[in-house]
Amino acid sequence: MSALLPPEGWGFETRAIHAGQEPDPTTGAVIPPISLSTTFAQSAVGTHQGYEYARSGNPTRAALETCVAALECATSGFAFASGLAAEDALLRLLTPGDHLVIPNDAYGGTFRLAARVHSPVGLSWSAADLTNIHALAAVWRDETRMVWIETPTNPTLTVVDIAAVAAFAHERAAMVVVDNTFATPYLQQPLALGADIVVHSSTKYLGGHSDVVGGFVAVNDPETADRIGFLQNAAGAVPGPFDCYLVLRGVKTLAVRMDRHCESAREIVAMLEAHPAVAHVLYPGLPGHPGHGVAARQMRDFGGMVAFLAAGGEAAALAIVGRTRLFTLAESLGAVESLIEHPGRMTHASAAGSPLEVDSALVRLSVGLETTADLVADLRAALDGVG
Ligand SMILES: *Cc1c(COP(=O)(O)O)cnc(C)c1O
């Protein structure tokens, strides 16, 4: 949305702190002001400084859009009121009769949006195991126009080879969307791997502090950018200026936060692997994880999300999530606080009975930024004594 792109060659952290965030030309303010005005003065009809009405564009939002687009190495970025508002805009790129493929372990809200919002108005969809190109080929139709990748997936941390799926889809003239919420642009750059569109729930790692709901879309193709920009304004699911400020503040520390999330996740995984109350650990950093090779190739590091199957089944999983003290029992992820949850009864309850239903023994962790040893001790204490 804004013209002030960073110079080529700036590193990730430099872009996070400076892209779209030049000192304010009128006051010198180093931080982009939270611009609350809903309308902007015109010196003559149609002559203005780039802003007319705040749904169409707002200086705080423009700063955020320039910054996060720069982090995804995209030419255009669009901020939305939530991750699902951003996803909804992307599904509106399709028309009735088109077919969409989503992962068979997609985020529950993505599944619900396709199945219960867009399907009743004419979109058809299939869920497939995107780690297997043959499974994708098996659900492919002449009308398939979009493949929706999530990698690593929520909550099972399955890794999908973005370049391989993009090559398959592009040969058949379909668009590829990547939900990059779990990895963030610091760990994974889907556009460089061949995806057409990146989508985020900024509510998670981009915001990073559990205090703002937001969504984001980044693209390179100018025609797709025009269509998304049109939908952002025409359907109007835009974030407020204060929310934009919070996400922009969050992304400044994204790189250092992600490094620590990854480091602590590694230590927690090592403890879980050795604990008798844990049947299986799902983490792409483990050499035995089926997606480890692809993750090592397409990601900088393996992320702060960890899942595991409790050896004692659902009853044990429910006991564990109720026994931690530092890991707060709550939905959401990606913030400074460590969180624990039971996807089957919480985030993925809406997928019950569908192909996307999750294992009832599954526990999901969002590893936060508390002292690593404290996190390990808290989890170990919760696991000790649970069968
Ligand atoms: C949370 C989440 C979403 C939805 O985002 P909201 O901001 O809650 O609307 C989409 N995808 C993934 C992977 C998520 O974790």
The ligand as an SDF file (V2000), in Angstrom:
LIG
                    3D

 15 15  0  0  0  0  0  0  0  0999 V2000
   -4.8430  -18.5220   14.3950 C   0  0  0  0  0  0  0  0  0  0  0  0
   -4.5980  -19.0490   13.0450 C   0  0  0  0  0  0  0  0  0  0  0  0
   -5.3700  -18.6160   11.9560 C   0  0  0  0  0  0  0  0  0  0  0  0
   -6.5420  -17.6610   12.1120 C   0  0  0  0  0  0  0  0  0  0  0  0
   -6.1640  -16.4050   12.5170 O   0  0  0  0  0  0  0  0  0  0  0  0
   -7.0520  -15.4100   13.4430 P   0  0  0  0  0  0  0  0  0  0  0  0
   -6.1680  -14.2370   13.6070 O   0  0  0  0  0  0  0  0  0  0  0  0
   -7.3720  -16.1250   14.6990 O   0  0  0  0  0  0  0  0  0  0  0  0
   -8.2860  -15.1090   12.6560 O   0  0  0  0  0  0  0  0  0  0  0  0
   -5.0500  -19.1180   10.7110 C   0  0  0  0  0  0  0  0  0  0  0  0
   -4.0430  -20.0050   10.5300 N   0  0  0  0  0  0  0  0  0  0  0  0
   -3.3020  -20.4540   11.5560 C   0  0  0  0  0  0  0  0  0  0  0  0
   -2.2110  -21.4310   11.2980 C   0  0  0  0  0  0  0  0  0  0  0  0
   -3.5490  -19.9980   12.8410 C   0  0  0  0  0  0  0  0  0  0  0  0
   -2.8180  -20.4630   13.8560 O   0  0  0  0  0  0  0  0  0  0  0  0
  1  2  1  0
  2  3  1  0
  2 14  2  0
  3  4  1  0
  3 10  2  0
  4  5  1  0
  5  6  1  0
  6  7  2  0
  6  8  1  0
  6  9  1  0
 10 11  1  0
 11 12  2  0
 12 13  1  0
 12 14  1  0
 14 15  1  0
M  END
$$$$
